Amino acid sequence: MTVLDIPAWRPRTDAAPLLPDPEPYRMLGTPAAARLDPALLRALYAQLVRGRRYNRQATALTKQGRLAVYPSSTGQEACEIAAALALAPADWLFPSYRDTLAVVARGVDPVEALTLLRGDWHTGYDPRVHRVAPLSTPLATQLPHAVGLAHAARLSGDPVAALAMVGDGGTSEGDFHEALNFAAVWHAPVVFLVQNNGFAISVPLAKQTAAPTFAHKAVGYGMPGRLVDGNDAPAVHQVLTEALNRARDGGGPTLVEAVTYRIDAHTNADDAGRYREEAEVAAWRAYDPVELLERELTGRGLLDEAGRQQVADEAETLAADLRERMHTEPSLDLTELFAHVYAEPTPQLREQAALLRAETAAEAEESAAAASAEEPAAERRP
Ligand SMILES: Cc1ncc(C[n+]2csc(CCOP(=O)(O)OP(=O)(O)O)c2C)c(N)n1
């Protein structure tokens, strides 16, 4: 007799059906692509092009001092857009700081989506309007939140699923483990999307995990793992749609790993040339998610030159609007910083708030004096 002969100690789940396929799932360039709905392909394409332009414009705004920081998702647009388009209206999205494109594709105003990255203290949008949680800067903290929301929805009998996005580096956080464990034990309707873009700032994949793939980690928690080509927008859309349907139908959570690449630096404050080879970047540039989709549409006669131009023009309109609205000074009341800390502020906070008020009043007085000193004498005469 061994412990495995005692019923309670026998494996409780058959691991085989939970294992991911050895190769990432692909649709573009395969017979499966022929079954794709042309309207979906066109919608994905238009959003991918807009997303790439948005990334470029937001990066330019950091150089113009209009945005404190921008973590570009260039190269990862297929994951971003497919994630947003796979959601049903009642579902919830839990993004990380890199997922602005998913947030905008879900319907959040493109400027409001940048509020946090502009340095304002709050999220910038009402999470309840589009069912989009705040962009999370602390790694993986959004994952337990997603599980909690999904579990609550299940207890209330609401057919709602949550999609939580995280990077490869985020999977090393305790919150990742706790979220996946609770999700599987509670059978919560949540889907975890790991965008494996090869790096956590300068930390390469090989130093992040020794697992065969991130999708394999699912098996240890008792949920299925799926591996998908993250540059193949229809494939990501298909895999996420299936996982979200499964979650809403009571099938429990799924862990999806999308294999992709971060083409730009980690943010505008990073020099990626210090830790990766240009040849590697070039290889991924040649496997571009926008071009892959464009080739499919063109090959099937769903996109011609006029159609391409129309999509490009729409993307330019979006960028121009972003540029214009981000060039206005935000009107901020700095003392708001203290407003939501405690119902009754502590003496220290009251003291700090008074100090800030005095300092900002003195600064305002100084700059008004400087401005009037600069005015030509003639203009100052009554
Ligand atoms: C809890 C926590 N620890 C450390 C950091 C600092 N940090 C910011 S981004 C980052 C790398 C994250 O990489 P990954 O999860 O792969 O996401 P990516 O940036 O590639 O999208 C780290 C360590 C943080 N934001 N939060």
PDBQT file of the ligand as one rigid body, heavy atoms in Angstrom, charges set to zero:
ROOT
HETATM    1  C1  LIG A 401       5.117  45.128  -7.294  1.00  0.00    +0.000 C 
HETATM    2  C2  LIG A 401       6.042  45.796  -8.263  1.00  0.00    +0.000 A 
HETATM    3  N1  LIG A 401       7.349  45.462  -8.254  1.00  0.00    +0.000 NA
HETATM    4  C3  LIG A 401       8.203  46.054  -9.128  1.00  0.00    +0.000 A 
HETATM    5  C4  LIG A 401       7.749  46.993 -10.014  1.00  0.00    +0.000 A 
HETATM    6  C5  LIG A 401       8.729  47.683 -10.961  1.00  0.00    +0.000 C 
HETATM    7  N2  LIG A 401       8.474  47.253 -12.336  1.00  0.00    +0.000 N 
HETATM    8  C6  LIG A 401       7.762  48.044 -13.168  1.00  0.00    +0.000 A 
HETATM    9  S1  LIG A 401       7.578  47.353 -14.657  1.00  0.00    +0.000 SA
HETATM   10  C7  LIG A 401       8.463  45.989 -14.235  1.00  0.00    +0.000 A 
HETATM   11  C8  LIG A 401       8.666  44.869 -15.223  1.00  0.00    +0.000 C 
HETATM   12  C9  LIG A 401       7.408  44.148 -15.546  1.00  0.00    +0.000 C 
HETATM   13  O1  LIG A 401       7.577  43.305 -16.635  1.00  0.00    +0.000 OA
HETATM   14  P1  LIG A 401       6.403  42.453 -17.240  1.00  0.00    +0.000 P 
HETATM   15  O2  LIG A 401       5.493  41.968 -16.170  1.00  0.00    +0.000 OA
HETATM   16  O3  LIG A 401       7.005  41.424 -18.120  1.00  0.00    +0.000 OA
HETATM   17  O4  LIG A 401       5.547  43.491 -18.076  1.00  0.00    +0.000 OA
HETATM   18  P2  LIG A 401       5.959  44.391 -19.322  1.00  0.00    +0.000 P 
HETATM   19  O5  LIG A 401       6.526  45.667 -18.756  1.00  0.00    +0.000 OA
HETATM   20  O6  LIG A 401       6.954  43.654 -20.147  1.00  0.00    +0.000 OA
HETATM   21  O7  LIG A 401       4.696  44.653 -20.035  1.00  0.00    +0.000 OA
HETATM   22  C10 LIG A 401       8.910  46.091 -12.924  1.00  0.00    +0.000 A 
HETATM   23  C11 LIG A 401       9.738  45.092 -12.229  1.00  0.00    +0.000 C 
HETATM   24  C12 LIG A 401       6.374  47.316  -9.975  1.00  0.00    +0.000 A 
HETATM   25  N3  LIG A 401       5.840  48.195 -10.815  1.00  0.00    +0.000 N 
HETATM   26  N4  LIG A 401       5.540  46.686  -9.103  1.00  0.00    +0.000 NA
ENDROOT
TORSDOF 0
